[in-house]
Amino acid sequence: SFAETMHPILFDMGWRGTLLILSLVYFWARHHHPVYLVDFAVFDPPQNWKLSHKELMECMRRQACFTEESLAFMSRILNKSGTGPATAWPP
């Protein structure tokens, strides 16, 4: 009968179609378009923005809005931050 002969053909087309779609999805997901760096720019801050840790903590104290506990916390964080005397801090 017609239905019995079509069943194996449809099954064969079904798994091939699924394999094709999965292969295309895999290729599309793995294919990365290259990104080329054409140019870059670096901001060079003015010298007066560069402060040592001591100068920065003095600026924080002069603001008179921090408690001694919060200043001590900021000092601990600043010491572990990896910044140095050549670090520029925005005004």
RAHU-V508531 format. One line per field, one symbol per residue. ss: DSSP state (a for helix, b for strand, c for the rest). phi: phi as a letter, one per 30 degrees, with the letter a starting at -180 (. if undefined). psi: psi as a letter, one per 20 degrees, with the letter a starting at -180 (. if undefined). Layout:
BEGIN
ss = ???
phi = ???
psi = ???
END
This chain:
BEGIN
ss = caaaaaaaaaaaaaaaaaaaaaaaaaaaaaccccccccccccccccaaabccaaaaaaaaaacccccaaaaaaaaaaaaccccccccbccc
phi = .dddddeddddddddddddddddddddddddcddccddabbbdcddddddbddddddddddddhbcdddddddddddddcdicbdcdccdd
psi = rghhhhghghgghghgggggghggggghhioppqppogqqqppoqqhiipqrhghghhghghhkjqrhghhhghgggghjijqaijpppq.
END
